[in-house]
Amino acid sequence: MEKRKVLAVSVGVLAGCFILQSSAFADEGKTTVKVVQFKTELSEQMNDMAEAYMEEHPDVDLQIESIISEDYDTVLKTRFANGEAPDIFNNQGYQNMTLWSEYLEDLSDQPWVDEMVDTSKEGISMDGKIYGLPLYIEGYGFLYNKDYFEQAGITEVPTTLDEFKEVVQKLEDAGISPISVNGAEWYPNGLFLANIPVASQDDPNKFLEDLNNGTETFRDNQLFYDWLDLVDVMKEHAVTDPLSVDFSGVVSDFATGKVAMIMGLNGYQPMIDDVAPDMNVGIMPMPINNDSEMNDKIYASVSTYWCVNKESKSKEAAKEFLNWLVSSETGQRYITEEFGFIPGLKNITPSAEQVGEIGAEIQEYSNAGKAAGWEFQKYPDGVTTEFGNGVQMYYAGELDKDGLLDYFQQCWDELKTE
């Protein structure tokens, strides 16, 4: 399918749902820079940052709109098709970079490019050129309440599935609900949960290559069955039916002390702090079998880049804003203290206090070589959505293990690039 056709989907459905100024200049003669991003949990902090930027740059009208991850790609495609494209937008790199390549401004000459951490370059590079700013490195695993673990007599985080089951049992014996699971939305399951067995392969890139050439299948790979053993434990011990709990629900369950664990990212830190600023929170592995060495890791990557729309009339102002964000004291403070991000640039070196307990522990795992990648960034377009839908059907009992892996295979084969 050609890119123009891909970007034209869903125009009729969403055309009237959002209102944006179409002019590149505001009424006051200011240059308007529109940012559309998907960290909805940070929408308030993002808006505060925009106000801070405009105080220092009164000739710019910086507009930041936050759209939930689940709807982001569809909305963005609609905006571009309708002539309402933003000036700056999220891109996850790899396959997503290829899909949007005709709209990406070459940023290779920007001063921050030399400061990019090495692992951040591959995902947003084509033909030796850089097309996005690595806004942050993000990691995920099980977030856990350390005080609850202590109350239950748990002294070490589990690195095997059997140990994880023991943790769950000890929590329940202590009268503590172990876990809350977001099954109401496809994206945490299609992106993060289903990434685990792929990232656990000896060579994830070869595994994906073999899937594409037909020499590997999901049902022939034992790690996917192991992974479903973990999913079963999560489902069976969830405080509420996963299909009835969404993003805000799991965060609320955790922050209010209703449960001891959720699958989560360091981006959750500000929301947790808003509700429970004194919570003693950590991050730990999500073990799928009893191979301790394989499971003793979390999952970290540059989760998204901020890219500039090549066709924007305000692209120079957009570049100036990105430079301010990563070079100024105010911009760096928002990245670290306010957003809780682990920066994707070497010139920003936050303290543990700035990035929060979760971010600090992710850095510790990464520095110890215990961080696997986010392989879903390399999937064919549309696969993550289908994987998430499949996991939801598994939660609902509509698919058994073989059925789910057959569904994964069917979706992959239909969507892979020949």
Secondary structure as UniProt FT lines:
FT   HELIX           3..6
FT   TURN            7..10
FT   HELIX           11..14
FT   TURN            15..17
FT   TURN            27..28
FT   STRAND          31..37
FT   HELIX           40..42
FT   HELIX           43..56
FT   TURN            58..59
FT   STRAND          60..66
FT   HELIX           69..81
FT   TURN            82..83
FT   STRAND          88..91
FT   HELIX           95..99
FT   HELIX           101..103
FT   TURN            108..109
FT   TURN            111..112
FT   HELIX           113..115
FT   HELIX           118..120
FT   HELIX           122..124
FT   STRAND          125..126
FT   TURN            127..128
FT   STRAND          129..130
FT   STRAND          133..145
FT   HELIX           146..151
FT   TURN            152..153
FT   HELIX           161..173
FT   TURN            174..175
FT   HELIX           186..187
FT   HELIX           188..193
FT   HELIX           195..199
FT   HELIX           204..213
FT   TURN            219..220
FT   HELIX           222..236
FT   HELIX           242..244
FT   HELIX           247..255
FT   TURN            256..257
FT   STRAND          261..265
FT   HELIX           266..268
FT   HELIX           269..275
FT   TURN            277..278
FT   STRAND          281..284
FT   HELIX           292..295
FT   STRAND          298..309
FT   TURN            310..311
FT   TURN            313..314
FT   HELIX           315..327
FT   HELIX           329..333
FT   HELIX           334..338
FT   TURN            346..347
FT   HELIX           352..367
FT   TURN            368..369
FT   STRAND          371..372
FT   HELIX           375..378
FT   TURN            381..382
FT   HELIX           383..395
FT   TURN            396..397
FT   HELIX           401..415
//
